[in-house]
Amino acid sequence: MHRRLLRISPLYGRISRAGEELDRLNREAIQWHADCVRVRPEVRANPAFGDFFVEISKPAPTVRWATALGGILHSLRSTLDNLVYALRVLDSGWRGLNRDKLAFPICLSKADYRGKSYMIAGLSDDHRAKIEGLQPYRRSNPPHSDLLWCLSSLNNADKHKLLPVTVFSHHAGRFRVTRTRPGTGQVPLPIPGFKAGPVEHGTRLAWYYMPLIEDGMIVQYEPTFSISVDHRGTRLDTDELVRDLIKEVFGVLGQFYPDFPDC
């Protein structure tokens, strides 16, 4: 049992499971999009202008997605705490071990870090120095932009309430123009417009202007959606965010990997 707790490799398994949970979340979102979302075109009185609205037959299961995202964040955050626990056993053995106080500090200032020094009590000077070097106040400007701080703050927010997860439409998507009858010349491209923001039934997603539109031309639009979460007033794509956080936690473990006896 002691030997197992000294190993760091099982922590990589936690990171892998976080990636698997993200893939499962993405597959569910893709399936919901395919089954429940339709784009409705609407041509104005002047046929050179048109709009696209979204029709949603079944609301997105954002509560379930928020719960899944919270579980992923908790898994990544607890991986760092478990790392400190393993380092404490490696550096000082089992004597005087107080598991409840051990944790990986993530701080915005030197003063805050000093106030949380008890979290890494019993670690070697080298390991404490490495952990301090990973602090947001040491490596990011501003510290609030640091990925570890993002992980910590989102994980803390999830402890108190569901994360604000929504389906989000981006300033992107693909317009396509086809002819239903023979025509001459190249098919013109529309001048597009997009509305970025949360998606609900009836949301206007995009619009276009086709100055050279002809009879028989059909304009279609394929929107770009994502699952997003609000962090400090900014909407973050959950897929990009979690993949960045996975890389970040993986990199933190990599700094300590050679110190363990199973490596």
N, C-alpha and C positions, 0 to 999 in steps of 0.2 A: 504493500500500500504506500509506504513512504517513497519507494522508488517511482511509482506511478505519478505521485504528486510533484516529484522533482522534474518531470519531463515537460518540455515546452511544446512538443509536437501535437498533443491533443488540442492545444489552443488553435492551431491551424484548422482543425476540424470544425471548430465553431465558426471560423470565417467562411469556410466552404459551405456550411449550412446556411449562413446568411445569404450567400450568393444563390443557393438553391431556392430559398424562400423568395428572393427578388425575382428569379425567373418564373416561379409559380404565380406571383402577383402580376407580372407582365403578361403571362399567357391568359390569365383571367380577364385582364383589361382588354386585350386584343379580341377575345371571344365576345365580351360584352359589346364592344364597338361593332363587330360584325353582325351580331344578332339584334341589337337594339337601336342602332343609330342610322338614320337616313338623312341625306342632304336633299333639300327641296329647292329647285330653282324657281325664280319668279321674275318674269320679264316685265319691265315697266312699259308705260304707254309708248315711249320712244324705244324701239327694239334694240337700239345701240347700247342701252343700259340694262343691267340685270343685277339681281341679288341672289344670295344663297342662304337659306335658313336651315337650322338643324331640327330634326324631328326625333325625339327620344321616346321609344315605346315603353321602356322600363328604366327607372332611375338607376344610376350607377351605384353599386354597393360600396359607397365611400366609407361607411362605418367599418365594414370588414377590411377594406384596404388600409384604413388608418390603424386598425388593430394589428394587421400583418406588418405594416411599416414599423410600428412601435416595437414589435417583437424582434425585428431585424436590428433596430438601433440598440435595443437592450443587449442582444447577443454580442454586438461589436463592443459596446461599452464595458460589459462584464468581462470580455476577453482581456482588456487592459487591466482590470482589477485583479483578475486571476493571475496575470503575469506578475504583478507586485507580490502576490501571495507566494508564488513559486520562487521568486527572487529572495524573499525573506527567508524561506526555508533553506535555500541554497547558500545564502550568506551567513546566516546565524543559527541554523538548525531549528529544532522544535521548542527549545526552552524559552519560556516567556512569550510564546506566540499568542497574539490576540487578533484572531481573524477578523472580528467585527470592525476593527479600526484600520485595517489595511485596505488601501485603494490607490488607484492611479490618479494623482492630482492633475487637474487641468485648470490652469489659472491665467487670468488676464493681467496680473501685476505681480511684482516681486513680493510685495507685502502680503498678498493673498497666498502666494506660494509658501512663504515662511509660516503663515498661520496654519497651513495644512501639512507641515513637515511631519507631524505624527503619523500621517498616512503611510509614510515610507520608512518608519523607524525600524532599525535593524538591518537595513540594506547597506551594502558596502559603499564607500565613498565614490567609487567608480560608477556604480549603478545609480546612485543618487544624482551624480553629475549628468549622466545620460538623460535621466528623466527631466531634470531641470532644463537641459538643452532642448527638449521637445515641447516646452511650454509655449503657449501662444504669445506671451509677452516677449519671449526671446527670439522668435523666428518669423512673426507676421506683423505687418503694419497696414492697417490697424489690427490689434489682436483679435477683434471680433470677427475678422475674416478668416481666421484659422480653421482648418477642417476639424481638428480635434475639439476646438471650442464649439463648432457647429454640432458635432456629435454629442457633446456633453449637454448643450442647452436643449437640443431637441429631445434627447433621452429624458432630461429632467421635466420638460414640458409634458411628455407622454405619461409621466407618473401621476400627473394631476388631472389631466383630461385628454380626450382623444385629440390627436393631431388634426389640424385643419386641412384635410385632404380634399381636393376637388379635381374634376376633369377640366383641363385647360386647353384652350385653342390658341395656337401660336400665329405670329406674323409670318406664316408660311403655308404651303399647300401647293397643289398643282392644278392649274387651269388647262383644259384641253378643249380644242375646237374641232368639230367634225362636220362633214357635209352629208346631208341625206339625199342630195341630188348632185349630178355632175356640175362642176364649176371650172372656172379658169383661174390661173394664177395661184400663188402660194396662199395657204390659209393664214389669215392675219392672227397675230397674238393679241389678246385683250390687254387693256391697261387695268391692272388689278388693284384692289384695295382689301385690306384684312382688318379684322377686329380681334385683338388678343384679349383673352379674359376667361373667366369661368364659363362653362358651357351648361346651359339649361335648355329645356324644350322651348323651341321658338327663337333661340338666339340667332341673330344675324351674324353669320360667320365671315362673309366676304361679299364683294361686289365687283363689277367690272364695267368698262367702257369699251365698246367695239366700234370705232368710227367707220370702219369699212365692212360692216356686217352685211351679209347677203341673205336672201330667202333660202331656207334649207340649212342654214348653219346652226349648230347646237353647241352651246357653251356648257361644259361640265367642270365641276370643281371637286377635288379630293382634299379634304382638310387634313391638317396635322394636329392630332390630339396627344396629350400626355397626362399622366397622373402627376399632380403637383402638390407641394406642401408649402405652407407659408412659414417663413423663418425671418423674424425681425422685419416684417413688412415686405419681404421679397419672395416671389413665387419661385420655387426651385423644382426642377424636374426630378422626380424621385429616382428614376433609373440612373441618371447621371450622378445625382448626389450619392446614392448608396454605393455605386461602383467606385466613386472617388474615395468614399469613406473606407471601403474594403481595402483599397490600395494603401490608404494611410495607415490603417491598423496593421496590415501585413508588413509595412515598412517599419513600424515601431517594433514588432516582434523580431524582425530581421536584425535589429541592432543588438539584441540580447541572445539571439539563437546560439552563437558559438560558445556561450558560457555554460550551457547545460550539458550534463553527462551523456544524454542520448543523442548528441549532435556530432 
